[in-house]
Structure formats: structure tokens, C-alpha cells
Amino acid sequence: QVQLVESGGGLVQAGGSLRLSCEASGKLFSINVMGWYRQPPGKQRELVATVTTSGVTNYGPSVKGRFTISRDNGKNTVYLQMVSLKVEDSAVYYCWSWQSGHYWGQGTQVTVSS
């Protein structure tokens, strides 16, 4: 089993920045993928960004150029730096990991006010 614990969500004004963190623990394999998804109110969960252990990244189209994903393999932690936040970025952000199965964190709320 893998446990994912997010931190760093909160309330920010449009144009501001936030950084999310997610620490993984449990039975971790050396090769995995970690990332972030988000679910706005009343909408489906969508990809934000993912990163492999070798540092290959993938971003959802709505966040490219504004969000940066990174990871510290030694700390089993993935980060999401969000800048130029928009009201439409408001959502519950979920940490995600893949290693022989999908694992999810409990989610952290990000609210961007106008």
C-alpha cells in the first residue's frame, strides 16, 4: 500500500502563487509516476501534471506555462508550483501515484478569489 499526504492548499487571490506538496510513504517501488489531478466543483477530475522518477513531465493543457511539477526522489515527495493563478484553477487538488495501481491522496482545497 502507498499513502499520499498533500499539503499547501489554501486561499489566494487571482494572479497569486501557491505550492503544493505531496509526500508518499509505504511500500514504494523505485520506478513510479507521481502527479496531481484536480476536481473543480461540479466537474470531473482532470489531469494537472505528472512526473516520472527520471523527471519526464506531462501537463494538462490549461496549466501549461503556469504550473511546474517537480519531485525529490530521496524524500518521496512531489511538488506543484502554481503561479498566475486564475479563478478557474479553484478545485480540490489530489496527489496521485502509479506503481502497479493507482493511489490517491485525500485532496487539498485550492481557492482562487477574483
Solvent accessible surface area in square Angstrom, and as a share of the most:
residue,aa,sasa,rsa
1,Q,150,0.67
2,V,12,0.07
3,Q,89,0.39
4,L,9,0.05
5,V,91,0.53
6,E,9,0.04
7,S,61,0.40
8,G,37,0.36
9,G,30,0.29
10,G,29,0.28
11,L,130,0.65
12,V,25,0.14
13,Q,131,0.58
14,A,51,0.40
15,G,56,0.54
16,G,21,0.20
17,S,58,0.38
18,L,35,0.17
19,R,130,0.47
20,L,0,0.00
21,S,26,0.17
22,C,0,0.00
23,E,101,0.45
24,A,5,0.04
25,S,53,0.34
26,G,50,0.48
27,K,138,0.59
28,L,52,0.26
29,F,95,0.40
30,S,101,0.65
31,I,139,0.71
32,N,15,0.08
33,V,37,0.21
34,M,5,0.02
35,G,0,0.00
36,W,0,0.00
37,Y,49,0.18
38,R,8,0.03
39,Q,63,0.28
40,P,16,0.10
41,P,112,0.71
42,G,93,0.89
43,K,136,0.58
44,Q,158,0.70
45,R,92,0.34
46,E,66,0.30
47,L,53,0.27
48,V,0,0.00
49,A,0,0.00
50,T,18,0.10
51,V,3,0.02
52,T,40,0.23
53,T,34,0.20
54,S,96,0.62
55,G,43,0.42
56,V,100,0.58
57,T,60,0.35
58,N,79,0.40
59,Y,44,0.17
60,G,1,0.01
61,P,126,0.79
62,S,62,0.40
63,V,0,0.00
64,K,129,0.55
65,G,83,0.80
66,R,32,0.12
67,F,5,0.02
68,T,77,0.45
69,I,7,0.03
70,S,53,0.34
71,R,43,0.16
72,D,49,0.25
73,N,75,0.39
74,G,76,0.73
75,K,130,0.55
76,N,59,0.30
77,T,12,0.07
78,V,0,0.00
79,Y,37,0.14
80,L,0,0.00
81,Q,64,0.29
82,M,0,0.00
83,V,56,0.32
84,S,57,0.37
85,L,3,0.01
86,K,89,0.38
87,V,71,0.41
88,E,119,0.53
89,D,1,0.00
90,S,23,0.15
91,A,1,0.01
92,V,43,0.25
93,Y,0,0.00
94,Y,35,0.13
95,C,0,0.00
96,W,24,0.08
97,S,3,0.02
98,W,104,0.36
99,Q,10,0.04
100,S,97,0.63
101,G,20,0.19
102,H,116,0.52
103,Y,49,0.19
104,W,104,0.36
105,G,9,0.09
106,Q,119,0.53
107,G,14,0.13
108,T,20,0.12
109,Q,89,0.40
110,V,0,0.00
111,T,51,0.29
112,V,5,0.03
113,S,40,0.26
114,S,126,0.81
